[in-house]
Amino acid sequence: MQGVTGLTRLTWVQGAFHAGVLVARLRSEGIDARLAGSLDGTYGVTVGDLARVDVYVPDDQIEDARYVLLADEVDATLGAPSEWWDAGDVRRRARWPWFAAALLLAVAVLAPLAGLVSRW
């Protein structure tokens, strides 16, 4: 970071893992991000303010870093559903177990009846 006058806090996250992922994302875009806070501590607290990790970037890269965060939020919001087969329709997801149960019941009742009829 030659020629950089200072660092500006971009955001904060809870936990060293999330902070590491965010820094890796920023560095993949060429932004020199730094972390401060609860990192690799003895106790490994992951809740509350004790798990807070601040993410700092150089003053001259703050706008680019904010743009990266915004792009990630938009991508997460507009991302595809996790399950394409139902596309959010809960009714379709809940129907197939009933059809399977009805089919098994029909086979369990009709198979012995078919055996009785064939013996006559």
DSSP file (Angstrom, degrees, kcal/mol; ACC not computed):
  #  RESIDUE AA STRUCTURE BP1 BP2  ACC     N-H-->O    O-->H-N    N-H-->O    O-->H-N    TCO  KAPPA ALPHA  PHI   PSI    X-CA   Y-CA   Z-CA
    1    1 A M    >         0   0    0      0, 0.0     3,-1.1     0, 0.0     2,-0.3   0.000 360.0 360.0 360.0  61.4    0.0    0.0    0.0
    2    2 A Q  T 3   +     0   0    0      1,-0.2     3,-0.1     3,-0.0     0, 0.0  -0.578 360.0  14.2 -77.7 136.8    2.5    2.6   -1.1
    3    3 A G  T 3  S+     0   0    0     -2,-0.3     2,-0.5     1,-0.3    -1,-0.2   0.512  88.6 135.3  81.5   4.7    1.2    6.1   -1.2
    4    4 A V    <   -     0   0    0     -3,-1.1    -1,-0.3     1,-0.1     3,-0.1  -0.746  39.7-162.9 -89.4 130.8   -1.9    5.4    0.7
    5    5 A T        -     0   0    0     -2,-0.5     2,-0.3     1,-0.2    -1,-0.1   0.810  60.6 -27.3 -84.9 -30.0   -2.6    8.0    3.4
    6    6 A G        -     0   0    0      2,-0.0    53,-2.0     0, 0.0     2,-0.3  -0.985  56.7-101.7-170.1 177.0   -5.1    6.1    5.5
    7    7 A L  E     -A   58   0A   0     -2,-0.3     2,-0.4    51,-0.2    49,-0.0  -0.878  22.3-155.1-116.4 148.6   -7.7    3.4    5.8
    8    8 A T  E     -A   57   0A   0     49,-3.1    49,-2.4    -2,-0.3     2,-0.5  -0.968  26.6-112.9-122.3 138.3  -11.5    3.8    6.0
    9    9 A R  E     -A   56   0A   0     -2,-0.4    47,-0.3    47,-0.2     3,-0.1  -0.583  30.8-177.5 -72.4 122.1  -13.9    1.4    7.7
   10   10 A L  E     -     0   0A   0     45,-3.1     2,-0.3    -2,-0.5    -1,-0.2   0.916  57.6 -47.4 -84.0 -51.0  -16.0   -0.2    4.9
   11   11 A T  E     -A   55   0A   0     44,-1.1    44,-2.9     2,-0.0    -1,-0.3  -0.919  50.4-117.4-164.9-176.3  -18.2   -2.4    7.1
   12   12 A W  E     -A   54   0A   0     -2,-0.3     2,-0.3    42,-0.2    42,-0.2  -0.985  21.0-171.8-138.9 152.4  -18.2   -4.9    9.9
   13   13 A V  E     -A   53   0A   0     40,-2.3    40,-2.8    -2,-0.3     2,-0.6  -0.876  28.4-109.2-134.2 166.7  -19.2   -8.5   10.1
   14   14 A Q  E    S+A   52   0A   0     -2,-0.3     4,-0.3    38,-0.2    38,-0.2  -0.898  81.0  17.8-103.0 120.9  -19.6  -11.1   12.8
   15   15 A G  S  > S-     0   0    0     36,-3.0     4,-1.7    -2,-0.6     5,-0.1   0.191  76.5-103.9 100.9 143.1  -17.0  -13.8   12.9
   16   16 A A  H  > S+     0   0    0      1,-0.2     4,-2.5     2,-0.2     5,-0.2   0.817 115.7  58.7 -68.6 -31.6  -13.6  -14.3   11.4
   17   17 A F  H  > S+     0   0    0      2,-0.2     4,-2.2     1,-0.2    -1,-0.2   0.956 107.8  44.2 -64.5 -49.5  -14.9  -16.7    8.7
   18   18 A H  H  > S+     0   0    0     -4,-0.3     4,-2.3     1,-0.2    -1,-0.2   0.880 113.8  52.0 -62.6 -37.2  -17.3  -14.2    7.2
   19   19 A A  H  X S+     0   0    0     -4,-1.7     4,-2.6     2,-0.2    -1,-0.2   0.912 108.6  50.5 -65.0 -41.3  -14.6  -11.5    7.4
   20   20 A G  H  X S+     0   0    0     -4,-2.5     4,-2.2     2,-0.2    -2,-0.2   0.887 110.3  49.5 -63.9 -38.9  -12.2  -13.7    5.6
   21   21 A V  H  X S+     0   0    0     -4,-2.2     4,-2.1     2,-0.2    -1,-0.2   0.916 112.1  48.4 -65.4 -42.7  -14.7  -14.4    2.8
   22   22 A L  H  X S+     0   0    0     -4,-2.3     4,-2.4     2,-0.2    -2,-0.2   0.911 111.8  48.7 -64.9 -42.5  -15.4  -10.7    2.4
   23   23 A V  H  X S+     0   0    0     -4,-2.6     4,-2.8     1,-0.2    10,-0.3   0.899 110.2  51.8 -64.8 -39.7  -11.7   -9.8    2.3
   24   24 A A  H  X S+     0   0    0     -4,-2.2     4,-1.7    -5,-0.2    -1,-0.2   0.908 110.1  49.6 -62.5 -40.4  -11.1  -12.5   -0.3
   25   25 A R  H  X S+     0   0    0     -4,-2.1     4,-0.7     2,-0.2    -2,-0.2   0.922 113.1  45.9 -63.6 -44.3  -13.9  -11.2   -2.4
   26   26 A L  H ><>S+     0   0    0     -4,-2.4     5,-2.2     1,-0.2     3,-0.9   0.909 112.1  50.6 -66.3 -41.5  -12.5   -7.6   -2.2
   27   27 A R  H ><5S+     0   0    0     -4,-2.8     3,-1.4     1,-0.3    -1,-0.2   0.808 101.7  61.8 -67.7 -28.0   -9.0   -8.7   -2.9
   28   28 A S  H 3<5S+     0   0    0     -4,-1.7    -1,-0.3     1,-0.3    -2,-0.2   0.749 104.4  49.9 -67.7 -21.0  -10.2  -10.7   -6.0
   29   29 A E  T <<5S-     0   0    0     -3,-0.9    -1,-0.3    -4,-0.7    -2,-0.2   0.320 127.2-101.1 -96.1   6.7  -11.3   -7.3   -7.3
   30   30 A G  T < 5S+     0   0    0     -3,-1.4     2,-0.5     1,-0.3    -3,-0.2   0.652  78.0 136.7  86.8  15.8   -7.9   -5.7   -6.6
   31   31 A I      < -     0   0    0     -5,-2.2     2,-1.4    -6,-0.1    -1,-0.3  -0.864  53.3-136.0-101.4 126.3   -8.9   -3.9   -3.4
   32   32 A D        -     0   0    0     -2,-0.5     2,-0.3    -3,-0.1    29,-0.1  -0.647  33.3-177.1 -84.1  92.3   -6.4   -4.1   -0.6
   33   33 A A        -     0   0    0     -2,-1.4     2,-0.3   -10,-0.3    24,-0.2  -0.650   9.2-163.9 -94.9 148.1   -8.7   -4.9    2.4
   34   34 A R  E     -B   56   0A   0     22,-3.1    22,-3.0    -2,-0.3     2,-0.3  -0.913   8.3-140.3-127.3 155.0   -7.5   -5.2    6.0
   35   35 A L  E     +B   55   0A   0     -2,-0.3     2,-0.3    20,-0.2    20,-0.2  -0.872  17.1 176.9-116.9 149.4   -9.2   -6.7    9.1
   36   36 A A  E     +B   54   0A   0     18,-2.0    18,-3.4    -2,-0.3     2,-0.4  -0.983  44.4  39.5-148.1 140.7   -9.4   -5.5   12.7
   37   37 A G  E    S+B   53   0A   0     -2,-0.3     2,-1.7    16,-0.2    16,-0.2  -0.967 101.3  11.7 129.6-143.7  -11.2   -6.9   15.7
   38   38 A S  S    S+     0   0    0     14,-1.9     2,-0.5    -2,-0.4   -23,-0.1  -0.552  75.1 155.1 -80.1  84.9  -11.9  -10.4   16.9
   39   39 A L        -     0   0    0     -2,-1.7    -2,-0.1     1,-0.2    13,-0.0  -0.959  67.7 -24.0-118.4 125.0   -9.6  -12.5   14.7
   40   40 A D  S    S+     0   0    0     -2,-0.5    -1,-0.2     1,-0.1    -2,-0.0   0.842  87.6 173.4  47.8  42.5   -8.3  -15.9   15.6
   41   41 A G        -     0   0    0      4,-0.1    -1,-0.1     1,-0.1    -3,-0.0  -0.216  45.4-107.5 -75.3 170.4   -8.7  -15.2   19.3
   42   42 A T  S    S+     0   0    0      1,-0.2    -1,-0.1     2,-0.1    -2,-0.1   0.881 117.7  37.5 -65.0 -40.1   -8.1  -17.7   22.1
   43   43 A Y  S    S-     0   0    0      2,-0.0    -1,-0.2     0, 0.0    -3,-0.0   0.721  91.4-143.6 -90.6 -22.2  -11.8  -18.0   22.8
   44   44 A G        -     0   0    0      1,-0.2     2,-0.2     2,-0.0     7,-0.1   0.908  22.1-168.0  62.4  44.9  -13.2  -17.9   19.3
   45   45 A V        +     0   0    0      5,-0.2    -1,-0.2     1,-0.1   -30,-0.1  -0.456  14.0 178.5 -67.9 132.9  -16.3  -16.0   20.3
   46   46 A T        +     0   0    0     -2,-0.2     2,-0.3   -31,-0.1    -1,-0.1   0.182  51.9  71.9-123.6  17.0  -18.8  -15.9   17.4
   47   47 A V  S >  S-     0   0    0      5,-0.0     3,-0.6   -32,-0.0     4,-0.4  -0.954  86.7  -6.3-133.0 153.2  -21.8  -14.0   18.9
   48   48 A G  G >  S-     0   0    0     -2,-0.3     3,-1.3     1,-0.2     4,-0.1  -0.103 110.5 -34.8  68.6-163.4  -22.5  -10.4   19.8
   49   49 A D  G >  S+     0   0    0      1,-0.3     3,-1.1     2,-0.2    -1,-0.2   0.683 128.4  71.0 -70.6 -17.8  -20.1   -7.5   19.8
   50   50 A L  G <  S+     0   0    0     -3,-0.6    -1,-0.3     1,-0.2    -2,-0.2   0.726  98.5  50.0 -70.5 -19.0  -17.3   -9.8   20.8
   51   51 A A  G <  S+     0   0    0     -3,-1.3   -36,-3.0    -4,-0.4    -1,-0.2   0.339  82.3 129.2 -97.7   5.8  -17.3  -11.4   17.4
   52   52 A R  E <   -A   14   0A   0     -3,-1.1   -14,-1.9   -38,-0.2     2,-0.4  -0.419  35.3-173.4 -69.6 130.9  -17.3   -8.1   15.5
   53   53 A V  E     -AB  13  37A   0    -40,-2.8   -40,-2.3   -16,-0.2     2,-0.3  -0.991  13.3-145.6-126.2 122.9  -14.6   -7.8   12.8
   54   54 A D  E     -AB  12  36A   0    -18,-3.4   -18,-2.0    -2,-0.4     2,-0.5  -0.678   6.5-147.6 -88.7 141.3  -14.1   -4.4   11.1
   55   55 A V  E     -AB  11  35A   0    -44,-2.9   -45,-3.1    -2,-0.3   -44,-1.1  -0.945  17.2-170.4-111.2 121.3  -13.1   -4.4    7.4
   56   56 A Y  E     -AB   9  34A   0    -22,-3.0   -22,-3.1    -2,-0.5   -47,-0.2  -0.861   6.2-177.0-113.2 145.2  -10.9   -1.5    6.3
   57   57 A V  E     -A    8   0A   0    -49,-2.4   -49,-3.1    -2,-0.4   -24,-0.2  -0.941  39.1 -85.2-133.2 157.6   -9.9   -0.4    2.8
   58   58 A P  E >   -A    7   0A   0      0, 0.0     3,-1.8     0, 0.0     4,-0.4  -0.281  40.1-116.5 -60.4 148.7   -7.6    2.4    1.6
   59   59 A D  G >  S+     0   0    0    -53,-2.0     3,-1.0     1,-0.3     4,-0.3   0.848 114.1  54.0 -55.9 -37.6   -9.2    5.8    1.2
   60   60 A D  G 3  S+     0   0    0    -54,-0.2    -1,-0.3     1,-0.2     4,-0.2   0.564 111.2  45.8 -78.9  -5.8   -8.7    5.9   -2.5
   61   61 A Q  G <> S+     0   0    0     -3,-1.8     4,-2.3     2,-0.1    -1,-0.2   0.279  79.8 102.4-114.4   8.9  -10.5    2.5   -3.0
   62   62 A I  H <> S+     0   0    0     -3,-1.0     4,-2.2    -4,-0.4     5,-0.2   0.888  81.3  49.1 -64.8 -39.8  -13.5    3.0   -0.8
   63   63 A E  H  > S+     0   0    0     -4,-0.3     4,-2.0     2,-0.2    -1,-0.2   0.906 111.7  49.1 -67.1 -40.8  -15.9    3.7   -3.7
   64   64 A D  H  > S+     0   0    0      2,-0.2     4,-2.0     1,-0.2    -1,-0.2   0.903 111.1  50.8 -63.7 -40.1  -14.8    0.6   -5.6
   65   65 A A  H  X S+     0   0    0     -4,-2.3     4,-2.2     1,-0.2    -2,-0.2   0.901 109.1  50.4 -65.4 -40.6  -15.2   -1.5   -2.4
   66   66 A R  H  X S+     0   0    0     -4,-2.2     4,-2.4     1,-0.2    -1,-0.2   0.875 108.8  52.9 -64.1 -36.7  -18.8   -0.1   -1.8
   67   67 A Y  H  X S+     0   0    0     -4,-2.0     4,-2.6     2,-0.2    -1,-0.2   0.893 107.5  51.2 -65.0 -39.6  -19.6   -1.0   -5.4
   68   68 A V  H  X S+     0   0    0     -4,-2.0     4,-2.2     2,-0.2    -2,-0.2   0.921 110.8  48.4 -63.6 -44.0  -18.4   -4.6   -4.9
   69   69 A L  H  X S+     0   0    0     -4,-2.2     4,-2.1     1,-0.2    -2,-0.2   0.912 112.5  48.9 -61.8 -42.3  -20.6   -4.9   -1.8
   70   70 A L  H  X S+     0   0    0     -4,-2.4     4,-2.4     1,-0.2    -2,-0.2   0.915 110.1  50.8 -64.2 -43.1  -23.5   -3.5   -3.7
   71   71 A A  H  X S+     0   0    0     -4,-2.6     4,-2.4     1,-0.2    -1,-0.2   0.886 109.7  50.9 -62.8 -38.2  -23.0   -5.9   -6.6
   72   72 A D  H  X S+     0   0    0     -4,-2.2     4,-2.2     2,-0.2    -1,-0.2   0.890 109.9  49.9 -66.2 -38.8  -22.8   -8.8   -4.2
   73   73 A E  H  X S+     0   0    0     -4,-2.1     4,-2.1     2,-0.2    -2,-0.2   0.913 111.7  48.0 -64.9 -42.3  -26.1   -7.8   -2.5
   74   74 A V  H  X S+     0   0    0     -4,-2.4     4,-2.7     2,-0.2    -2,-0.2   0.919 111.5  50.2 -64.6 -43.6  -27.8   -7.5   -5.9
   75   75 A D  H  < S+     0   0    0     -4,-2.4     4,-0.5     1,-0.2    -1,-0.2   0.901 111.5  48.4 -60.9 -41.1  -26.5  -10.9   -7.0
   76   76 A A  H  < S+     0   0    0     -4,-2.2     3,-0.3     1,-0.2    -1,-0.2   0.866 114.2  46.5 -68.0 -35.2  -27.7  -12.5   -3.8
   77   77 A T  H  < S+     0   0    0     -4,-2.1    -2,-0.2     1,-0.2    -1,-0.2   0.895 118.1  40.0 -73.4 -40.6  -31.2  -10.9   -4.2
   78   78 A L  S  < S+     0   0    0     -4,-2.7    -1,-0.2    -5,-0.2    -2,-0.2   0.331  89.0 127.7 -92.8   7.9  -31.6  -11.7   -7.8
   79   79 A G        -     0   0    0     -4,-0.5     3,-0.1    -3,-0.3    -3,-0.1  -0.184  68.1 -93.7 -64.1 157.3  -30.2  -15.2   -7.5
   80   80 A A        -     0   0    0      1,-0.1    -1,-0.1     2,-0.1     4,-0.1  -0.283  49.9 -89.3 -67.4 154.5  -32.1  -18.2   -8.8
   81   81 A P        -     0   0    0      0, 0.0     3,-0.2     0, 0.0    -1,-0.1  -0.287  32.9-121.3 -61.1 152.6  -34.3  -20.1   -6.4
   82   82 A S  S    S+     0   0    0      1,-0.2     2,-0.5    -3,-0.1    -2,-0.1   0.785 103.9  39.3 -69.7 -25.1  -32.5  -22.9   -4.6
   83   83 A E    >>  -     0   0    0      1,-0.1     4,-1.2     2,-0.0     3,-0.5  -0.934  63.8-175.5-128.0 109.4  -34.9  -25.5   -6.0
   84   84 A W  T 34 S+     0   0    0     -2,-0.5    -1,-0.1     1,-0.2    -2,-0.1   0.791  74.1  73.1 -73.1 -27.5  -36.0  -25.0   -9.6
   85   85 A W  T 34 S+     0   0    0      1,-0.2    -1,-0.2     2,-0.1    -2,-0.0   0.793 113.1  23.0 -65.3 -27.7  -38.5  -27.9   -9.7
   86   86 A D  T X4 S-     0   0    0     -3,-0.5     3,-2.5     6,-0.0    -1,-0.2   0.653  83.8-153.4-110.4 -18.2  -41.1  -26.1   -7.6
   87   87 A A  T 3< S-     0   0    0     -4,-1.2    -3,-0.1     1,-0.3     3,-0.1   0.830  77.1 -48.8  48.6  37.5  -40.1  -22.4   -8.2
   88   88 A G  T 3  S+     0   0    0     -5,-0.4     2,-1.0     1,-0.2    -1,-0.3   0.420  99.9 137.5  89.3  -1.8  -41.5  -21.5   -4.8
   89   89 A D    <>  -     0   0    0     -3,-2.5     4,-1.2     1,-0.2    -1,-0.2  -0.689  30.2-174.2 -83.1 104.8  -44.9  -23.3   -5.2
   90   90 A V  H  > S+     0   0    0     -2,-1.0     4,-1.7     1,-0.2    -1,-0.2   0.841  78.5  61.1 -69.2 -33.7  -45.5  -25.0   -1.9
   91   91 A R  H  > S+     0   0    0      1,-0.2     4,-0.9     2,-0.2    -1,-0.2   0.904 103.2  49.4 -61.9 -42.0  -48.6  -26.8   -3.1
   92   92 A R  H  > S+     0   0    0      1,-0.2     4,-0.8     2,-0.2     3,-0.4   0.879 110.1  51.4 -65.8 -37.5  -46.8  -28.7   -5.8
   93   93 A R  H  < S+     0   0    0     -4,-1.2    -1,-0.2     1,-0.2    -2,-0.2   0.846 110.7  48.4 -67.5 -33.6  -44.1  -29.8   -3.3
   94   94 A A  H  < S+     0   0    0     -4,-1.7     4,-0.5     1,-0.2    -1,-0.2   0.613 101.3  66.2 -84.9 -12.6  -46.7  -31.1   -0.8
   95   95 A R  H >X S+     0   0    0     -4,-0.9     4,-1.5    -3,-0.4     3,-0.8   0.881  85.0  65.1 -79.2 -39.1  -48.8  -33.1   -3.3
   96   96 A W  H 3X S+     0   0    0     -4,-0.8     4,-2.2     1,-0.3     5,-0.2   0.818  95.0  57.4 -63.9 -33.7  -46.4  -35.9   -4.4
   97   97 A P  H 3> S+     0   0    0      0, 0.0     4,-2.3     0, 0.0    -1,-0.3   0.879 106.2  52.0 -64.2 -32.2  -46.1  -37.6   -1.0
   98   98 A W  H <> S+     0   0    0     -3,-0.8     4,-2.4    -4,-0.5    -2,-0.2   0.898 109.4  48.7 -68.3 -39.9  -49.9  -38.1   -1.0
   99   99 A F  H  X S+     0   0    0     -4,-1.5     4,-2.2     2,-0.2    -1,-0.2   0.911 112.1  49.0 -65.2 -41.2  -49.9  -39.6   -4.4
  100  100 A A  H  X S+     0   0    0     -4,-2.2     4,-2.3     2,-0.2    -2,-0.2   0.909 111.9  48.5 -64.8 -41.7  -47.1  -42.0   -3.4
  101  101 A A  H  X S+     0   0    0     -4,-2.3     4,-2.3     2,-0.2    -2,-0.2   0.901 111.4  49.9 -65.5 -40.5  -48.9  -43.0   -0.3
  102  102 A A  H  X S+     0   0    0     -4,-2.4     4,-2.4     2,-0.2    -2,-0.2   0.899 110.6  50.2 -64.9 -40.2  -52.2  -43.6   -2.2
  103  103 A L  H  X S+     0   0    0     -4,-2.2     4,-2.3     2,-0.2    -2,-0.2   0.923 111.3  47.7 -64.2 -44.5  -50.4  -45.7   -4.7
  104  104 A L  H  X S+     0   0    0     -4,-2.3     4,-2.4     2,-0.2    -2,-0.2   0.894 112.1  50.1 -63.3 -39.7  -48.7  -47.9   -2.0
  105  105 A L  H  X S+     0   0    0     -4,-2.3     4,-1.9     2,-0.2     5,-0.2   0.913 110.1  50.3 -64.1 -42.7  -52.1  -48.3   -0.2
  106  106 A A  H  X S+     0   0    0     -4,-2.4     4,-2.9     1,-0.2     5,-0.3   0.910 112.4  46.4 -63.0 -42.4  -53.8  -49.4   -3.5
  107  107 A V  H  X S+     0   0    0     -4,-2.3     4,-2.0     1,-0.2    -1,-0.2   0.906 111.4  52.0 -66.2 -41.0  -51.1  -51.9   -4.2
  108  108 A A  H  < S+     0   0    0     -4,-2.4    -1,-0.2    -5,-0.2    -2,-0.2   0.829 118.5  36.7 -66.0 -31.5  -51.2  -53.2   -0.6
  109  109 A V  H  X S+     0   0    0     -4,-1.9     4,-1.1    -5,-0.1    -2,-0.2   0.883 120.1  44.3 -87.1 -42.3  -55.0  -53.7   -0.8
  110  110 A L  H  X S+     0   0    0     -4,-2.9     4,-2.4    -5,-0.2    -3,-0.2   0.793 102.8  64.3 -78.0 -28.4  -55.4  -54.9   -4.4
  111  111 A A  H  X S+     0   0    0     -4,-2.0     4,-1.6    -5,-0.3    -1,-0.2   0.940 105.9  42.7 -64.3 -47.6  -52.5  -57.4   -4.5
  112  112 A P  H  > S+     0   0    0      0, 0.0     4,-1.9     0, 0.0    -1,-0.2   0.883 113.8  53.3 -65.5 -34.5  -54.0  -59.7   -1.9
  113  113 A L  H  X S+     0   0    0     -4,-1.1     4,-2.2     1,-0.2    -2,-0.2   0.891 106.6  52.0 -64.8 -38.4  -57.4  -59.4   -3.5
  114  114 A A  H  X S+     0   0    0     -4,-2.4     4,-1.7     1,-0.2    -1,-0.2   0.861 108.0  52.4 -66.0 -33.9  -56.0  -60.3   -6.8
  115  115 A G  H  X S+     0   0    0     -4,-1.6     4,-0.9     2,-0.2    -1,-0.2   0.874 109.7  48.6 -67.9 -37.5  -54.5  -63.4   -5.2
  116  116 A L  H  X S+     0   0    0     -4,-1.9     4,-0.8     1,-0.2     3,-0.4   0.896 110.7  50.1 -68.0 -41.1  -57.8  -64.4   -3.8
  117  117 A V  H >< S+     0   0    0     -4,-2.2     3,-0.7     1,-0.2    -2,-0.2   0.881 107.1  54.3 -66.1 -37.9  -59.6  -64.0   -7.0
  118  118 A S  H 3< S+     0   0    0     -4,-1.7    -1,-0.2     1,-0.2    -2,-0.2   0.759 103.4  57.3 -70.0 -23.5  -57.1  -66.1   -8.9
  119  119 A R  H 3<        0   0    0     -4,-0.9    -1,-0.2    -3,-0.4    -2,-0.2   0.749 360.0 360.0 -78.2 -24.0  -57.6  -69.0   -6.5
  120  120 A W    <<        0   0    0     -4,-0.8    -1,-0.2    -3,-0.7    -2,-0.1   0.480 360.0 360.0 -72.2 360.0  -61.4  -69.3   -7.2
